[in-house]
Amino acid sequence: MPEPTNVKTGEYEFTRDWFSQNVPVWRQIISKDKPTKILEIGSLEGRSTCWIIEMCTECAQADIEVYCVDTWEGGIEHQKGGQIETQMSEVERRFDHNISIARSKTTQVASVRKIKKYSNHGLPELLAAGKHGYFDLIYIDGSHQAPDVLTDAVMSFQLLRVGGVMIFDDYLWSMDKPGFQDVLKMPKPAIDAFLNIFQRKMSIFFGAPIGQLYTRKIGN
């Protein structure tokens, strides 16, 4: 399969656009909720981060805080034959560049905290720093391996305020062919397990496209 065409929006530098297809649903959520404290797990080049910065500052008409947790080392989907396909140092450079551009586009202050760590290290540090129930919106798009996704979800629940939104990316994603999936390398089993256990504390947005799963925290 050929590499996707280089995607550039203004002065942004994006090589791939995994996010634009989600914009219609995200726009509805952010227009209604107007989140100002956002946590993103998995950022890569910052495509979703930049959109969040522009949209949230516009809708909230207020300063916002965005926390980005990523190692910028890539995951299993970036590996082939044991080698990282993407030059991750360049991906991180594009992230830094793109975030700078996004922040310059808004008249509000967008404070971006870059947490360059594995999420199972970065999220506990946020909890230890007193961020329980702090975030209005949490976007989980880090590791696609089920144990990691489940860990991210459970810790994110503690960081999300009641009434806040938690969005899971790649709900149906798998590296394997249908019928041969390794359930430990898929987000879906972990997301399903989390929502089954937390079903009295989380509600699902019904009617939204199933590529992502949109949920709201309804209780502690």
Buried (B, 14 or more C-beta within 10 A) or exposed (E): EEEEEEBEBEEBBBBBBBBEEBEEBBEEBBEEBBBBBBBBBBBBBBBBBBBBBBBBBBBBEEEBBBBBBBBBEBBEBBEEEEEEEBEBEEBBBBBEBBBEBBBEBBEBEBEBEBBEBBBBEBBBEBEEEEBBBBBBBBBBBBBBBBEBBBBBBBBBBBBBBEEBBBBBBBBEBBEEEEEEBEEEBBBBBBBBBBBEBBEEBBBEBEEBEEEBBBBBBBEE
